[in-house]
Amino acid sequence: MQIEDTLKPAEVDLLYQAHHRWLRGWLGARVGCREHAADLAQDTFVRLLKARQVSPLKEPRAYLSSIARGLMIDQFRRRALEKAYLESLANLPEQEAPSEEQRLLILDTLERLDRALQRLKPRVRQAFLLAQLDGLTLTQVAQRLDVSRATVERDLAKALGVCYRIRYADA
């Protein structure tokens, strides 16, 4: 027997009518911009339409604020990533700078990579970042994390597998 575990559009519509104004206000107090809050509120309800959740919700505001908080965090990380990327581009000679289309593709890939790395266990993510960004050898990473070299190799294989899947997901 299959259990229906998604909210029906009519249920989402009722939640929208009952809580959208509250959510916009809640978000506005946190992001400081009405338009940005309105966008995040819309995104929250879009995410709710796609969510796998048993209905009816017992605490709809808690659930909505949890989704919205995650969206705010995602947006904050995306902006931090964009800022770091744009700062690195500022150091390139103009003739080497990527086109606007290339920039958007690179930012999209960086964002997908960031999301994927955040889903990894902290040690796996740390090993990957130490090896790839800091340029440490496997032995140095193992010493820094106080684990064996074989553990670092397994951790890097996991992280590189994630990168590989991202790289070839659209190919």
N, CA, C and O atoms as a DFTB+ gen file, in Angstrom:
684 C
 N C O
     1  1       0.834      -1.173       0.000
     2  2       0.000       0.000       0.000
     3  2       0.881       1.240       0.000
     4  3       1.810       1.336       0.802
     5  1       0.607       2.183      -0.880
     6  2       1.391       3.399      -0.993
     7  2       0.708       4.519      -0.217
     8  3      -0.495       4.741      -0.350
     9  1       1.499       5.221       0.597
    10  2       0.977       6.325       1.396
    11  2       1.250       7.624       0.662
    12  3       2.363       7.850       0.186
    13  1       0.244       8.477       0.567
    14  2       0.400       9.792      -0.058
    15  2       1.120      10.686       0.937
    16  3       0.569      11.009       1.990
    17  1       2.349      11.090       0.618
    18  2       3.115      11.865       1.579
    19  2       3.515      13.247       1.063
    20  3       4.417      13.872       1.620
    21  1       2.876      13.718       0.039
    22  2       3.122      15.077      -0.424
    23  2       1.882      15.912      -0.159
    24  3       0.760      15.408      -0.135
    25  1       2.115      17.193       0.037
    26  2       0.978      18.089       0.226
    27  2       0.300      18.313      -1.113
    28  3       0.961      18.468      -2.140
    29  1      -1.006      18.329      -1.091
    30  2      -1.760      18.607      -2.309
    31  2      -1.700      20.104      -2.592
    32  3      -1.600      20.899      -1.658
    33  1      -1.758      20.502      -3.860
    34  2      -1.731      21.936      -4.189
    35  2      -2.777      22.747      -3.433
    36  3      -2.511      23.884      -3.041
    37  1      -3.954      22.181      -3.225
    38  2      -5.000      22.909      -2.479
    39  2      -4.572      23.152      -1.031
    40  3      -4.882      24.196      -0.457
    41  1      -3.858      22.184      -0.443
    42  2      -3.364      22.356       0.928
    43  2      -2.292      23.440       0.978
    44  3      -2.255      24.247       1.907
    45  1      -1.433      23.451      -0.016
    46  2      -0.397      24.485      -0.083
    47  2      -1.048      25.849      -0.275
    48  3      -0.602      26.841       0.302
    49  1      -2.102      25.899      -1.085
    50  2      -2.825      27.151      -1.297
    51  2      -3.394      27.676       0.023
    52  3      -3.302      28.870       0.308
    53  1      -3.969      26.807       0.810
    54  2      -4.495      27.221       2.113
    55  2      -3.380      27.714       3.036
    56  3      -3.537      28.718       3.729
    57  1      -2.257      26.999       3.037
    58  2      -1.113      27.437       3.834
    59  2      -0.616      28.800       3.364
    60  3      -0.268      29.663       4.169
    61  1      -0.590      28.973       2.050
    62  2      -0.139      30.240       1.472
    63  2      -1.043      31.374       1.951
    64  3      -0.562      32.408       2.415
    65  1      -2.341      31.173       1.835
    66  2      -3.289      32.211       2.243
    67  2      -3.170      32.526       3.732
    68  3      -3.265      33.685       4.136
    69  1      -2.965      31.503       4.537
    70  2      -2.940      31.689       5.985
    71  2      -1.604      32.225       6.511
    72  3      -1.572      32.898       7.542
    73  1      -0.498      31.930       5.807
    74  2       0.816      32.212       6.400
    75  2       1.765      33.037       5.533
    76  3       2.846      33.404       5.993
    77  1       1.392      33.333       4.302
    78  2       2.318      34.044       3.417
    79  2       2.693      35.416       3.970
    80  3       3.871      35.771       3.992
    81  1       1.711      36.181       4.411
    82  2       1.989      37.526       4.939
    83  2       2.903      37.436       6.174
    84  3       3.852      38.209       6.313
    85  1       2.604      36.491       7.057
    86  2       3.446      36.304       8.236
    87  2       4.881      35.952       7.827
    88  3       5.841      36.507       8.361
    89  1       5.013      35.027       6.876
    90  2       6.342      34.591       6.449
    91  2       7.128      35.746       5.831
    92  3       8.319      35.904       6.103
    93  1       6.464      36.551       5.002
    94  2       7.132      37.720       4.419
    95  2       7.638      38.658       5.505
    96  3       8.757      39.165       5.418
    97  1       6.829      38.888       6.517
    98  2       7.249      39.743       7.629
    99  2       8.399      39.138       8.413
   100  3       9.345      39.832       8.784
   101  1       8.309      37.838       8.661
   102  2       9.369      37.128       9.391
   103  2      10.693      37.223       8.626
   104  3      11.742      37.498       9.209
   105  1      10.622      36.992       7.316
   106  2      11.820      37.075       6.483
   107  2      12.326      38.513       6.381
   108  3      13.531      38.760       6.438
   109  1      11.394      39.459       6.230
   110  2      11.788      40.857       6.121
   111  2      12.581      41.320       7.325
   112  3      13.537      42.083       7.179
   113  1      12.203      40.874       8.511
   114  2      12.929      41.240       9.727
   115  2      14.340      40.657       9.736
   116  3      15.232      41.193      10.394
   117  1      14.537      39.580       9.019
   118  2      15.848      38.930       9.009
   119  2      16.749      39.387       7.868
   120  3      17.965      39.472       8.039
   121  1      16.173      39.682       6.711
   122  2      17.005      40.055       5.560
   123  2      17.051      41.557       5.327
   124  3      17.920      42.045       4.604
   125  1      16.124      42.296       5.931
   126  2      16.167      43.749       5.844
   127  2      15.747      44.339       4.511
   128  3      16.010      45.513       4.250
   129  1      15.107      43.561       3.669
   130  2      14.690      44.049       2.351
   131  2      13.357      43.389       2.004
   132  3      13.258      42.163       1.947
   133  1      12.335      44.211       1.774
   134  2      10.999      43.666       1.496
   135  2      10.972      42.808       0.238
   136  3      10.357      41.742       0.221
   137  1      11.647      43.278      -0.823
   138  2      11.637      42.531      -2.085
   139  2      12.346      41.187      -1.928
   140  3      11.875      40.161      -2.418
   141  1      13.467      41.213      -1.249
   142  2      14.220      39.985      -1.014
   143  2      13.386      39.018      -0.171
   144  3      13.366      37.815      -0.431
   145  1      12.698      39.557       0.844
   146  2      11.831      38.734       1.689
   147  2      10.691      38.131       0.869
   148  3      10.343      36.964       1.048
   149  1      10.114      38.924      -0.024
   150  2       9.019      38.418      -0.863
   151  2       9.501      37.285      -1.761
   152  3       8.805      36.284      -1.932
   153  1      10.699      37.443      -2.336
   154  2      11.265      36.385      -3.178
   155  2      11.501      35.107      -2.376
   156  3      11.169      34.012      -2.829
   157  1      12.072      35.255      -1.188
   158  2      12.333      34.082      -0.351
   159  2      11.026      33.415       0.087
   160  3      10.954      32.189       0.168
   161  1      10.014      34.202       0.365
   162  2       8.715      33.630       0.750
   163  2       8.149      32.809      -0.408
   164  3       7.659      31.698      -0.204
   165  1       8.219      33.359      -1.625
   166  2       7.740      32.611      -2.798
   167  2       8.520      31.320      -2.953
   168  3       7.939      30.258      -3.177
   169  1       9.847      31.412      -2.833
   170  2      10.689      30.225      -2.970
   171  2      10.348      29.186      -1.899
   172  3      10.419      27.983      -2.149
   173  1       9.983      29.652      -0.722
   174  2       9.610      28.738       0.356
   175  2       8.382      27.930      -0.031
   176  3       8.338      26.720       0.192
   177  1       7.394      28.583      -0.604
   178  2       6.175      27.855      -0.989
   179  2       6.412      26.962      -2.202
   180  3       5.788      25.908      -2.324
   181  1       7.297      27.367      -3.090
   182  2       7.659      26.490      -4.213
   183  2       8.328      25.235      -3.663
   184  3       8.028      24.124      -4.100
   185  1       9.231      25.412      -2.708
   186  2       9.902      24.267      -2.089
   187  2       8.875      23.389      -1.380
   188  3       8.978      22.163      -1.405
   189  1       7.891      24.013      -0.751
   190  2       6.850      23.267      -0.052
   191  2       6.046      22.409      -1.032
   192  3       5.668      21.283      -0.708
   193  1       5.788      22.938      -2.220
   194  2       5.065      22.162      -3.228
   195  2       5.833      20.906      -3.621
   196  3       5.233      19.887      -3.965
   197  1       7.160      20.979      -3.569
   198  2       7.994      19.851      -3.972
   199  2       8.358      18.945      -2.802
   200  3       8.910      17.864      -3.008
   201  1       8.055      19.373      -1.573
   202  2       8.502      18.663      -0.379
   203  2       7.821      17.313      -0.240
   204  3       6.684      17.125      -0.671
   205  1       8.521      16.398       0.357
   206  2       7.967      15.082       0.695
   207  2       7.648      15.127       2.177
   208  3       8.507      14.828       3.006
   209  1       6.433      15.494       2.515
   210  2       6.036      15.686       3.909
   211  2       4.638      15.126       4.122
   212  3       3.741      15.325       3.303
   213  1       4.473      14.439       5.211
   214  2       3.149      13.923       5.539
   215  2       2.255      15.111       5.877
   216  3       2.636      15.983       6.658
   217  1       1.086      15.137       5.293
   218  2       0.162      16.226       5.590
   219  2      -0.913      15.709       6.532
   220  3      -1.128      14.497       6.559
   221  1      -1.581      16.510       7.280
   222  2      -1.398      17.962       7.371
   223  2      -0.242      18.308       8.311
   224  3       0.145      17.508       9.163
   225  1       0.289      19.492       8.140
   226  2       1.380      19.957       8.989
   227  2       0.824      20.332      10.355
   228  3      -0.194      21.016      10.457
   229  1       1.503      19.877      11.401
   230  2       1.050      20.197      12.751
   231  2       1.478      21.603      13.162
   232  3       0.741      22.301      13.858
   233  1       2.653      22.010      12.737
   234  2       3.202      23.333      13.068
   235  2       3.622      24.016      11.765
   236  3       4.812      24.048      11.448
   237  1       2.679      24.557      11.012
   238  2       3.026      25.094       9.695
   239  2       4.043      26.240       9.744
   240  3       4.925      26.303       8.888
   241  1       3.945      27.135      10.713
   242  2       4.903      28.252      10.767
   243  2       6.314      27.770      11.080
   244  3       7.288      28.287      10.533
   245  1       6.420      26.794      11.946
   246  2       7.737      26.237      12.246
   247  2       8.321      25.575      11.000
   248  3       9.509      25.716      10.710
   249  1       7.481      24.857      10.272
   250  2       7.944      24.184       9.056
   251  2       8.328      25.199       7.979
   252  3       9.370      25.065       7.337
   253  1       7.485      26.212       7.785
   254  2       7.778      27.252       6.789
   255  2       9.041      28.023       7.143
   256  3       9.862      28.305       6.270
   257  1       9.200      28.365       8.420
   258  2      10.391      29.116       8.810
   259  2      11.643      28.261       8.673
   260  3      12.719      28.784       8.387
   261  1      11.516      26.958       8.872
   262  2      12.655      26.063       8.686
   263  2      13.084      26.021       7.213
   264  3      14.274      26.083       6.904
   265  1      12.113      25.916       6.319
   266  2      12.428      25.945       4.882
   267  2      13.047      27.287       4.514
   268  3      14.063      27.338       3.821
   269  1      12.434      28.374       4.978
   270  2      12.924      29.720       4.645
   271  2      14.334      29.939       5.191
   272  3      15.167      30.556       4.527
   273  1      14.602      29.441       6.388
   274  2      15.941      29.581       6.972
   275  2      16.976      28.870       6.096
   276  3      18.061      29.399       5.854
   277  1      16.640      27.700       5.637
   278  2      17.550      26.975       4.735
   279  2      17.794      27.736       3.444
   280  3      18.916      27.773       2.938
   281  1      16.736      28.344       2.912
   282  2      16.888      29.138       1.690
   283  2      17.764      30.367       1.932
   284  3      18.566      30.740       1.077
   285  1      17.606      30.997       3.109
   286  2      18.454      32.154       3.439
   287  2      19.915      31.736       3.531
   288  3      20.798      32.440       3.043
   289  1      20.166      30.597       4.153
   290  2      21.538      30.099       4.276
   291  2      22.114      29.807       2.895
   292  3      23.251      30.175       2.599
   293  1      21.323      29.143       2.052
   294  2      21.774      28.864       0.680
   295  2      22.117      30.151      -0.050
   296  3      23.138      30.231      -0.734
   297  1      21.269      31.151       0.094
   298  2      21.487      32.420      -0.592
   299  2      22.717      33.137      -0.042
   300  3      23.488      33.718      -0.806
   301  1      22.904      33.101       1.268
   302  2      24.076      33.714       1.876
   303  2      25.347      33.051       1.367
   304  3      26.319      33.728       1.033
   305  1      25.336      31.717       1.309
   306  2      26.516      31.006       0.824
   307  2      26.766      31.303      -0.642
   308  3      27.915      31.447      -1.061
   309  1      25.700      31.397      -1.428
   310  2      25.866      31.715      -2.843
   311  2      26.482      33.095      -3.009
   312  3      27.379      33.280      -3.831
   313  1      26.012      34.053      -2.244
   314  2      26.564      35.406      -2.338
   315  2      28.025      35.448      -1.906
   316  3      28.837      36.135      -2.526
   317  1      28.363      34.720      -0.849
   318  2      29.758      34.663      -0.403
   319  2      30.628      34.022      -1.472
   320  3      31.750      34.464      -1.719
   321  1      30.108      32.984      -2.101
   322  2      30.832      32.308      -3.173
   323  2      31.012      33.235      -4.367
   324  3      32.100      33.310      -4.938
   325  1      29.952      33.941      -4.746
   326  2      30.040      34.897      -5.854
   327  2      31.046      35.993      -5.553
   328  3      31.835      36.372      -6.419
   329  1      31.023      36.504      -4.329
   330  2      31.950      37.573      -3.948
   331  2      33.398      37.094      -4.052
   332  3      34.248      37.791      -4.605
   333  1      33.674      35.907      -3.520
   334  2      35.030      35.355      -3.590
   335  2      35.458      35.146      -5.039
   336  3      36.601      35.424      -5.403
   337  1      34.543      34.660      -5.854
   338  2      34.845      34.428      -7.268
   339  2      35.124      35.749      -7.981
   340  3      36.094      35.858      -8.731
   341  1      34.281      36.748      -7.750
   342  2      34.483      38.049      -8.399
   343  2      35.772      38.719      -7.933
   344  3      36.438      39.398      -8.714
   345  1      36.123      38.532      -6.667
   346  2      37.389      39.073      -6.172
   347  2      38.573      38.401      -6.864
   348  3      39.567      39.054      -7.180
   349  1      38.460      37.096      -7.095
   350  2      39.553      36.400      -7.783
   351  2      39.638      36.837      -9.244
   352  3      40.730      36.912      -9.807
   353  1      38.480      37.129      -9.863
   354  2      38.484      37.618     -11.252
   355  2      39.114      38.999     -11.361
   356  3      39.739      39.323     -12.370
   357  1      38.952      39.800     -10.334
   358  2      39.511      41.155     -10.352
   359  2      41.030      41.126     -10.452
   360  3      41.638      42.098     -10.901
   361  1      41.643      40.037     -10.045
   362  2      43.105      39.919     -10.116
   363  2      43.604      39.425     -11.465
   364  3      44.811      39.416     -11.711
   365  1      42.697      39.016     -12.340
   366  2      43.080      38.523     -13.667
   367  2      43.260      39.681     -14.638
   368  3      42.552      40.685     -14.549
   369  1      44.196      39.546     -15.555
   370  2      44.263      40.543     -16.629
   371  2      42.963      40.508     -17.436
   372  3      42.363      39.445     -17.596
   373  1      42.532      41.644     -17.936
   374  2      41.234      41.744     -18.607
   375  2      41.070      40.743     -19.752
   376  3      39.985      40.191     -19.932
   377  1      42.118      40.502     -20.520
   378  2      42.016      39.591     -21.661
   379  2      41.834      38.135     -21.234
   380  3      41.423      37.303     -22.043
   381  1      42.136      37.816     -19.970
   382  2      41.959      36.446     -19.478
   383  2      40.637      36.242     -18.746
   384  3      40.292      35.111     -18.401
   385  1      39.908      37.300     -18.510
   386  2      38.643      37.205     -17.776
   387  2      37.606      36.458     -18.611
   388  3      37.524      36.666     -19.822
   389  1      36.818      35.596     -17.980
   390  2      35.802      34.851     -18.726
   391  2      34.651      35.766     -19.155
   392  3      34.425      36.829     -18.576
   393  1      33.943      35.324     -20.174
   394  2      32.766      36.065     -20.622
   395  2      31.680      35.963     -19.557
   396  3      31.780      35.162     -18.628
   397  1      30.649      36.779     -19.701
   398  2      29.544      36.741     -18.730
   399  2      28.885      35.361     -18.705
   400  3      28.539      34.860     -17.635
   401  1      28.711      34.751     -19.866
   402  2      28.128      33.413     -19.928
   403  2      29.013      32.401     -19.204
   404  3      28.517      31.565     -18.449
   405  1      30.318      32.479     -19.434
   406  2      31.235      31.572     -18.751
   407  2      31.203      31.803     -17.239
   408  3      31.259      30.848     -16.464
   409  1      31.115      33.056     -16.824
   410  2      31.047      33.368     -15.390
   411  2      29.832      32.714     -14.745
   412  3      29.929      32.133     -13.664
   413  1      28.684      32.814     -15.416
   414  2      27.466      32.225     -14.865
   415  2      27.571      30.705     -14.779
   416  3      27.123      30.101     -13.804
   417  1      28.164      30.090     -15.802
   418  2      28.355      28.639     -15.775
   419  2      29.303      28.228     -14.647
   420  3      29.070      27.238     -13.954
   421  1      30.374      29.003     -14.474
   422  2      31.338      28.711     -13.413
   423  2      30.684      28.872     -12.051
   424  3      30.861      28.027     -11.174
   425  1      29.924      29.959     -11.863
   426  2      29.246      30.179     -10.585
   427  2      28.239      29.070     -10.285
   428  3      28.120      28.625      -9.143
   429  1      27.520      28.629     -11.310
   430  2      26.573      27.543     -11.125
   431  2      27.290      26.270     -10.691
   432  3      26.831      25.568      -9.790
   433  1      28.409      25.979     -11.332
   434  2      29.177      24.788     -10.979
   435  2      29.740      24.902      -9.566
   436  3      29.714      23.936      -8.803
   437  1      30.245      26.078      -9.221
   438  2      30.765      26.286      -7.866
   439  2      29.668      26.114      -6.822
   440  3      29.898      25.539      -5.758
   441  1      28.491      26.608      -7.128
   442  2      27.374      26.482      -6.196
   443  2      26.979      25.023      -6.024
   444  3      26.747      24.579      -4.899
   445  1      26.898      24.273      -7.111
   446  2      26.557      22.845      -7.014
   447  2      27.633      22.088      -6.244
   448  3      27.328      21.201      -5.447
   449  1      28.893      22.444      -6.486
   450  2      29.994      21.806      -5.776
   451  2      29.919      22.124      -4.288
   452  3      30.105      21.241      -3.451
   453  1      29.649      23.370      -3.960
   454  2      29.541      23.771      -2.563
   455  2      28.423      22.997      -1.867
   456  3      28.614      22.483      -0.764
   457  1      27.253      22.914      -2.511
   458  2      26.131      22.172      -1.915
   459  2      26.502      20.704      -1.712
   460  3      26.181      20.111      -0.681
   461  1      27.174      20.128      -2.695
   462  2      27.548      18.716      -2.587
   463  2      28.579      18.508      -1.482
   464  3      28.489      17.542      -0.725
   465  1      29.548      19.401      -1.384
   466  2      30.565      19.266      -0.339
   467  2      29.957      19.438       1.054
   468  3      30.416      18.811       2.008
   469  1      28.940      20.273       1.179
   470  2      28.298      20.467       2.475
   471  2      27.562      19.206       2.933
   472  3      27.322      19.031       4.127
   473  1      27.209      18.343       2.008
   474  2      26.526      17.094       2.372
   475  2      27.512      16.003       2.806
   476  3      27.105      14.985       3.365
   477  1      28.797      16.216       2.549
   478  2      29.796      15.240       2.959
   479  2      30.030      15.326       4.462
   480  3      29.726      16.339       5.093
   481  1      30.567      14.264       5.019
   482  2      30.960      14.295       6.424
   483  2      32.042      15.369       6.594
   484  3      32.838      15.590       5.681
   485  1      32.078      16.024       7.733
   486  2      33.044      17.118       7.932
   487  2      34.501      16.737       7.666
   488  3      35.243      17.520       7.073
   489  1      34.916      15.550       8.094
   490  2      36.310      15.158       7.877
   491  2      36.611      14.966       6.394
   492  3      37.689      15.333       5.927
   493  1      35.666      14.394       5.656
   494  2      35.851      14.186       4.216
   495  2      35.982      15.537       3.521
   496  3      36.871      15.734       2.692
   497  1      35.091      16.464       3.864
   498  2      35.125      17.810       3.291
   499  2      36.445      18.506       3.645
   500  3      37.068      19.131       2.786
   501  1      36.869      18.397       4.904
   502  2      38.100      19.046       5.344
   503  2      39.312      18.462       4.622
   504  3      40.204      19.207       4.215
   505  1      39.355      17.158       4.461
   506  2      40.468      16.526       3.749
   507  2      40.522      17.026       2.309
   508  3      41.595      17.338       1.793
   509  1      39.377      17.097       1.674
   510  2      39.310      17.577       0.289
   511  2      39.819      19.015       0.187
   512  3      40.634      19.333      -0.678
   513  1      39.334      19.874       1.073
   514  2      39.726      21.282       1.017
   515  2      41.208      21.468       1.321
   516  3      41.869      22.291       0.688
   517  1      41.733      20.718       2.277
   518  2      43.160      20.819       2.588
   519  2      44.017      20.374       1.402
   520  3      45.045      20.983       1.104
   521  1      43.585      19.315       0.734
   522  2      44.359      18.810      -0.402
   523  2      44.209      19.698      -1.630
   524  3      45.195      20.008      -2.298
   525  1      42.985      20.104      -1.927
   526  2      42.732      20.831      -3.175
   527  2      43.000      22.330      -3.073
   528  3      43.557      22.921      -3.998
   529  1      42.615      22.946      -1.972
   530  2      42.788      24.396      -1.861
   531  2      44.103      24.790      -1.209
   532  3      44.749      25.752      -1.626
   533  1      44.498      24.037      -0.175
   534  2      45.737      24.377       0.513
   535  2      46.949      23.674      -0.085
   536  3      48.088      24.007       0.240
   537  1      46.702      22.698      -0.962
   538  2      47.799      22.010      -1.649
   539  2      48.612      21.081      -0.764
   540  3      49.771      20.796      -1.066
   541  1      48.022      20.605       0.324
   542  2      48.757      19.707       1.204
   543  2      48.844      18.312       0.590
   544  3      47.956      17.889      -0.150
   545  1      49.914      17.617       0.903
   546  2      50.065      16.238       0.449
   547  2      49.161      15.342       1.290
   548  3      48.625      15.773       2.311
   549  1      48.997      14.096       0.855
   550  2      48.174      13.148       1.611
   551  2      48.717      12.972       3.027
   552  3      47.948      12.923       3.987
   553  1      50.022      12.879       3.155
   554  2      50.640      12.711       4.473
   555  2      50.377      13.930       5.347
   556  3      50.066      13.791       6.530
   557  1      50.498      15.116       4.776
   558  2      50.242      16.335       5.549
   559  2      48.783      16.424       5.984
   560  3      48.488      16.825       7.110
   561  1      47.877      16.051       5.092
   562  2      46.449      16.061       5.435
   563  2      46.198      15.062       6.565
   564  3      45.480      15.368       7.516
   565  1      46.789      13.869       6.461
   566  2      46.617      12.845       7.491
   567  2      47.118      13.357       8.842
   568  3      46.465      13.152       9.865
   569  1      48.263      14.015       8.846
   570  2      48.795      14.563      10.097
   571  2      47.877      15.654      10.645
   572  3      47.593      15.685      11.843
   573  1      47.423      16.532       9.786
   574  2      46.567      17.643      10.215
   575  2      45.258      17.135      10.814
   576  3      44.763      17.688      11.796
   577  1      44.697      16.074      10.217
   578  2      43.415      15.539      10.689
   579  2      43.571      14.420      11.713
   580  3      42.588      13.919      12.259
   581  1      44.821      14.035      11.966
   582  2      45.125      12.972      12.925
   583  2      44.431      11.665      12.551
   584  3      43.792      11.019      13.380
   585  1      44.576      11.295      11.274
   586  2      44.059      10.027      10.762
   587  2      45.145       9.387       9.907
   588  3      46.185       9.995       9.653
   589  1      44.901       8.171       9.470
   590  2      45.889       7.484       8.638
   591  2      45.849       8.012       7.204
   592  3      44.868       8.623       6.780
   593  1      46.918       7.769       6.478
   594  2      46.979       8.160       5.075
   595  2      45.899       7.423       4.268
   596  3      45.302       7.994       3.355
   597  1      45.656       6.160       4.610
   598  2      44.626       5.367       3.912
   599  2      43.247       5.993       4.128
   600  3      42.425       5.998       3.211
   601  1      42.987       6.508       5.297
   602  2      41.702       7.175       5.572
   603  2      41.573       8.421       4.698
   604  3      40.513       8.687       4.131
   605  1      42.660       9.175       4.597
   606  2      42.648      10.372       3.751
   607  2      42.391       9.981       2.298
   608  3      41.618      10.645       1.608
   609  1      43.029       8.916       1.831
   610  2      42.808       8.459       0.460
   611  2      41.343       8.104       0.230
   612  3      40.769       8.472      -0.795
   613  1      40.732       7.388       1.179
   614  2      39.302       7.038       1.052
   615  2      38.437       8.297       1.066
   616  3      37.502       8.425       0.275
   617  1      38.754       9.222       1.966
   618  2      37.980      10.469       2.056
   619  2      38.089      11.267       0.760
   620  3      37.089      11.783       0.259
   621  1      39.278      11.367       0.227
   622  2      39.459      12.112      -1.030
   623  2      38.759      11.418      -2.189
   624  3      38.221      12.078      -3.079
   625  1      38.765      10.104      -2.181
   626  2      38.057       9.380      -3.244
   627  2      36.565       9.685      -3.192
   628  3      35.934       9.857      -4.235
   629  1      35.995       9.754      -1.988
   630  2      34.580      10.094      -1.846
   631  2      34.313      11.500      -2.377
   632  3      33.384      11.715      -3.155
   633  1      35.133      12.449      -1.949
   634  2      34.935      13.846      -2.352
   635  2      35.141      14.017      -3.853
   636  3      34.384      14.734      -4.507
   637  1      36.150      13.372      -4.395
   638  2      36.395      13.477      -5.834
   639  2      35.288      12.803      -6.633
   640  3      34.973      13.234      -7.742
   641  1      34.699      11.753      -6.082
   642  2      33.548      11.116      -6.727
   643  2      32.383      12.087      -6.843
   644  3      31.692      12.119      -7.862
   645  1      32.167      12.873      -5.805
   646  2      31.120      13.895      -5.825
   647  2      31.423      14.917      -6.919
   648  3      30.543      15.293      -7.695
   649  1      32.679      15.360      -6.969
   650  2      33.078      16.343      -7.992
   651  2      32.898      15.769      -9.392
   652  3      32.437      16.465     -10.296
   653  1      33.255      14.518      -9.571
   654  2      33.120      13.866     -10.862
   655  2      31.658      13.821     -11.305
   656  3      31.330      14.115     -12.455
   657  1      30.788      13.444     -10.363
   658  2      29.352      13.383     -10.689
   659  2      28.810      14.764     -11.064
   660  3      27.977      14.887     -11.962
   661  1      29.278      15.779     -10.383
   662  2      28.847      17.143     -10.718
   663  2      29.363      17.508     -12.106
   664  3      28.620      18.062     -12.917
   665  1      30.594      17.211     -12.376
   666  2      31.220      17.587     -13.641
   667  2      30.517      16.913     -14.828
   668  3      30.329      17.534     -15.874
   669  1      30.140      15.671     -14.666
   670  2      29.584      14.932     -15.794
   671  2      28.084      14.697     -15.700
   672  3      27.530      13.914     -16.471
   673  1      27.427      15.363     -14.771
   674  2      25.975      15.205     -14.624
   675  2      25.221      15.705     -15.837
   676  3      24.212      15.113     -16.222
   677  1      25.687      16.783     -16.447
   678  2      24.984      17.377     -17.584
   679  2      25.586      16.957     -18.920
   680  3      25.078      17.341     -19.974
   681  1      26.649      16.185     -18.889
   682  2      27.329      15.825     -20.136
   683  2      26.595      14.753     -20.893
   684  3      27.039      14.340     -21.964
